[in-house]
Amino acid sequence: MLIGNKQWLPSQLYQLWDIAYELDVPYKCIAEHTSDGIAFITDYTLGYRVNLTPVVNVEPISSTPNTLADNWFTERLLLVDCQISNIDITVPAPSVMGWKTLTFKKTDSTTNTFTVIANSVETFDWQTTITAWKQYDVISIISDYTNWYILEKPLLNDSSTVRVVTATWSVSITDYTLRVDASAWSVVLTLPSTAWLDWKIYDIKKIDSSANTVTIDVFSWGQTIDWQFSQIISTQRTAITIQAYWVEWGIM
């Protein structure tokens, strides 16, 4: 960190007299830091404070962490590598975090996901989990001592995502446009659960001219597509657009 034309290491931030001299600030200066790792130089005579903390502390994550052992107070950016498996990250209770911002970013290109999970009864904008699916997806949250609030989360609807399907397929959360070729045999598409997928959209189109059908099934019998358990497309170039509404899918 560059302060007054001199590079300071984090361990040097609390050297009061050297920093005070380097900043050329008055004698009545106090170096201090808060419980969340923020370091300050405070001049109580003139009433100003200089923040000495690096903007970002980076922490790599490649497996489900033990939150009790992690130094959450100093972490700002967490780079999550899901190459080996899906990763669950439970954040601490906001009551012990204060006005803390945490940012998570998925760095790998696999289909594995990472999920940020709220602690106990707290939520993220009334959600208990947030999931990142694609490489470079970002989740950013801030606490207010009571709850966590979402600053940024992955987009559910990315119209640039196009998949050609030629066999029975479990539709992914990251899918958007599905072009179905049923020329070899009939194809069944199984939708994911609508849980936490509010307003998720799928565009599904049959592109072949065969007599084989494309069947769109729900994830569970507790969910429907406009009160039907399935929808069938039997004609070439016929398309259907569906959207998630809490506990069901609706045809648009």
C-alpha positions in Angstrom: 0.0 0.0 0.0 1.4 3.4 -1.0 1.2 6.0 1.7 3.1 9.3 1.4 5.4 7.9 -1.4 6.3 4.9 0.7 5.1 1.3 0.3 3.7 -0.1 3.6 3.0 -3.7 4.4 -0.1 -4.6 6.3 2.0 -5.5 9.3 3.4 -2.0 9.3 0.1 -0.2 9.3 0.1 0.2 13.1 3.5 1.8 13.4 2.0 5.1 14.6 5.0 7.4 14.6 6.4 6.3 11.2 3.1 6.6 9.5 2.3 9.9 11.2 5.7 11.3 10.1 5.2 9.9 6.6 1.7 11.6 6.3 3.0 14.7 8.0 -0.1 14.8 10.3 -0.3 16.5 13.7 1.2 15.0 16.9 -2.2 13.9 18.4 -2.6 11.0 16.0 -3.7 7.5 16.9 -3.4 4.3 14.8 -6.2 1.9 15.3 -8.1 -0.9 13.7 -11.6 -2.3 14.0 -12.8 -5.9 14.5 -13.4 -6.3 10.8 -9.8 -5.7 10.0 -10.1 -2.0 8.9 -7.0 0.1 9.8 -7.2 3.8 10.4 -5.0 6.8 11.2 -7.3 9.2 13.2 -6.5 12.8 14.0 -8.7 13.7 17.0 -7.6 17.3 16.9 -8.7 18.1 13.3 -11.4 15.4 13.2 -10.4 13.4 10.1 -9.7 9.8 9.5 -7.5 8.1 6.8 -8.5 4.5 5.9 -5.3 2.5 5.5 -6.9 -0.9 4.7 -6.4 -2.5 1.3 -9.6 -2.3 -0.7 -9.6 -6.1 -1.4 -8.3 -9.1 0.5 -8.4 -12.1 -1.7 -9.1 -15.7 -0.4 -9.1 -18.7 -2.7 -11.7 -21.5 -2.0 -11.5 -24.9 -3.7 -13.6 -27.0 -1.2 -16.5 -26.4 1.2 -14.8 -24.3 4.0 -15.1 -24.6 7.7 -16.5 -21.1 8.4 -15.5 -21.2 12.1 -11.8 -21.5 11.0 -11.9 -18.9 8.3 -10.9 -15.2 8.9 -14.1 -13.7 7.6 -13.3 -10.3 9.1 -10.5 -9.6 6.7 -11.9 -11.3 3.6 -13.3 -9.1 0.8 -13.1 -11.2 -2.4 -13.4 -15.0 -2.4 -12.4 -16.8 -5.6 -14.2 -20.1 -5.8 -12.8 -23.0 -7.8 -15.4 -25.7 -8.2 -13.4 -28.0 -10.5 -13.5 -30.9 -8.1 -17.1 -30.7 -6.8 -19.9 -28.4 -5.9 -19.1 -26.1 -3.0 -21.3 -24.8 -0.2 -20.2 -21.7 1.7 -22.1 -20.8 4.9 -21.5 -17.2 5.8 -21.4 -16.0 9.5 -24.4 -14.4 11.2 -24.6 -10.7 10.2 -24.8 -9.8 13.9 -21.1 -10.4 14.2 -20.1 -9.0 10.9 -21.3 -5.4 11.1 -21.4 -3.5 7.8 -19.4 -6.1 5.9 -19.3 -6.8 2.2 -18.4 -10.2 0.8 -17.9 -10.9 -2.9 -17.7 -14.4 -4.3 -16.6 -15.2 -7.9 -16.6 -18.6 -9.7 -13.3 -19.0 -11.5 -13.6 -22.5 -13.1 -15.4 -23.4 -16.3 -17.0 -26.7 -15.1 -20.7 -27.2 -14.6 -20.2 -27.6 -10.9 -21.8 -24.8 -8.8 -21.1 -23.0 -5.5 -23.9 -22.0 -3.2 -23.7 -19.2 -0.5 -25.9 -20.2 2.4 -27.3 -18.0 5.1 -26.5 -18.7 8.8 -29.5 -19.8 11.0 -32.6 -17.6 10.5 -30.9 -14.8 8.5 -31.6 -14.4 4.7 -30.3 -12.8 1.6 -33.2 -10.6 0.5 -35.5 -13.2 2.0 -33.6 -16.0 0.3 -31.7 -18.6 2.3 -29.3 -19.5 -0.6 -27.7 -17.9 -3.7 -26.1 -20.1 -6.3 -23.5 -19.4 -9.0 -23.5 -21.7 -12.0 -21.2 -20.3 -14.7 -17.6 -19.3 -14.9 -17.1 -15.7 -13.7 -20.5 -15.5 -12.0 -20.4 -13.1 -9.1 -22.3 -13.0 -5.8 -21.9 -9.9 -3.7 -23.7 -9.4 -0.3 -23.6 -6.8 2.5 -24.7 -7.1 6.1 -26.5 -4.6 8.4 -26.1 -6.5 11.7 -29.5 -8.2 11.1 -29.6 -9.6 7.6 -27.6 -10.0 4.5 -28.6 -8.1 1.4 -27.8 -8.9 -2.2 -25.7 -6.4 -4.2 -25.1 -8.6 -7.2 -26.1 -12.2 -8.2 -25.9 -14.3 -11.4 -28.5 -13.6 -14.0 -31.1 -16.4 -14.4 -32.0 -15.4 -18.0 -29.1 -15.1 -20.4 -30.6 -15.1 -23.9 -27.1 -15.8 -25.4 -27.3 -19.3 -24.0 -28.4 -21.7 -26.8 -28.3 -25.5 -26.5 -29.2 -28.1 -29.2 -30.8 -31.1 -27.6 -31.0 -34.5 -29.4 -31.9 -36.8 -26.5 -33.7 -36.8 -23.2 -32.3 -33.9 -21.1 -32.5 -32.6 -17.5 -32.8 -28.8 -18.2 -30.1 -26.9 -16.5 -30.6 -23.7 -14.5 -28.1 -22.0 -16.9 -30.1 -23.0 -20.0 -32.2 -20.5 -21.8 -33.0 -21.4 -25.5 -33.4 -25.1 -26.2 -33.5 -26.2 -29.8 -34.7 -29.8 -29.8 -33.9 -32.2 -32.6 -36.1 -35.3 -32.1 -35.4 -36.8 -35.5 -33.9 -40.0 -34.0 -36.4 -40.5 -31.2 -38.8 -38.7 -29.0 -37.2 -36.4 -26.4 -38.2 -35.7 -22.9 -37.1 -32.4 -21.2 -37.3 -32.3 -17.4 -37.5 -28.9 -15.9 -35.6 -28.0 -12.7 -37.6 -27.2 -9.5 -39.0 -23.7 -9.4 -37.6 -23.1 -5.9 -35.7 -19.8 -5.9 -36.1 -19.6 -9.7 -38.6 -16.8 -9.8 -39.0 -15.4 -13.3 -36.7 -17.9 -14.9 -37.5 -18.3 -18.6 -37.0 -21.1 -21.1 -37.6 -20.9 -24.8 -38.1 -24.4 -26.2 -38.5 -25.2 -30.0 -38.8 -28.4 -32.0 -36.6 -28.0 -35.0 -37.0 -31.4 -36.8 -39.8 -32.6 -39.2 -40.2 -36.1 -37.8 -43.3 -37.5 -36.1 -41.4 -37.9 -32.8 -42.5 -35.6 -30.0 -40.8 -33.3 -27.5 -42.3 -33.7 -24.0 -41.6 -31.0 -21.3 -42.0 -32.5 -17.8 -42.0 -30.8 -14.4 -39.4 -31.6 -11.7 -42.0 -32.9 -9.2 -45.7 -33.7 -9.0 -46.1 -30.7 -6.8 -45.4 -28.4 -9.7 -47.2 -27.8 -13.0 -47.1 -26.1 -16.3 -50.3 -24.1 -16.4 -51.9 -26.8 -14.2 -50.6 -29.6 -16.4 -47.9 -32.0 -15.5 -46.4 -31.9 -19.0 -46.6 -30.1 -22.3 -46.0 -31.8 -25.7 -44.7 -30.3 -28.9 -45.3 -32.5 -32.0 -44.9 -30.1 -34.9 -41.7 -28.8 -36.5 -40.9 -25.1 -35.7 -43.4 -25.0 -32.9 -42.0 -23.2 -29.9 -43.1 -22.7 -26.3 -41.9 -20.2 -23.8 -42.3 -20.9 -20.1 -41.5 -18.9 -17.0 -41.3 -19.8 -13.3 -43.8 -18.3 -10.8 -42.9 -19.6 -7.3 -44.4 -23.1 -7.3 -45.3 -23.5 -10.9 -44.4 -22.8 -14.5 -46.5 -20.6 -16.7 -46.8 -20.6 -20.5 -46.1 -17.1 -21.9 
